Amino acid sequence: MTACWRKPCSSVRVVVSNEPPYMTPPQTPARRRFLFQGASLLAAASLPAWARASSSSSAGGRQLDLLNTHTHERLDLVYAVGGDYLDPSLSRLNRFLRDHYTGQVGSMDPVLFDQLHQVRTLLGARMPYEVISGYRCPETNGRLRQTGGGGVAKKSLHMEGRAIDVRLPGVPLAELRDAALSLQAGGVGFYPESQFVHIDTGRIRRW
C-alpha cells in the first residue's frame, strides 16, 4: 500500500457553545456522524477556491510534469490523490528540485505543487514546466546574493522549500504570472529579463 500524507485543513474556525452542560444534547452515534459531516463541509468551504479545485480532482490524481533546466532531468508523476499527498512522489520531487549547485536536497512544501498544478490547469498547458530554481540551501543563497546581481532575498523562501522559479513553453510569461496571481495563494514575482515567474507559498504579494 502506498504511504500517504494527509494534507492538513487550514482556517477551520471552531465555535464553542456557551450553553450550560445540562443543555448539551446527548452525543449519540447518529449525532456524532452528523456533527462530523457538518464539520467536514465547513472545512471544505473555508478553503480557497483554487485549493478546493485541486483537492476535488481525485479521480486521476494531481499530476506535475517538470523539466530541470540545469540538470536536464524530467519528472512526470502523480503526486496527490484527493486530500492525500503520496510520500514516494514527494520524495522524488524533493530530489528533483534539489539545490543544483550543491546537490543538497530540501523538503518542498506540497502546497506549492498544488499551486503549480492549478496554474497549469487554468492555462490548459501541455508542455512541462521548465524549472529555473527550486530548493536553495543557505550557502547557495548567500553566494547568489553576493554575485547574482540582485533579486535574491536574504530570507528567501527557496531556503524553506516554499518557492520555485518556472516558465511554461508556449505560454507568454505575463499570462503565467497572471494565472498565478489569480489564485491569491502566495507571492508571485515577474522576471521578464530572466524569463521566469517566481511562485511561493508565503503571504499574498506581487513584484
Buried (B, 14 or more C-beta within 10 A) or exposed (E): EEEBEEBEBEEBEEEEEEEEEEEEEEEEEEEEEEEEEEEEEBBBEBBBEBBEBBBEBEEEBBBBBBBBBEEEBEBEBEBBBBBBBBEEBBEBBBBBBBBBBEEBBBEBBBBBBBBBBBBBBBBEBEEBBBBBBBBBBEEBBBBBBEEEEEBBEEEBBBBBBBBBBBBBEEBEBEBBBBBBBBBEBBBBBBBEEEEBBBBBBBEEEEE
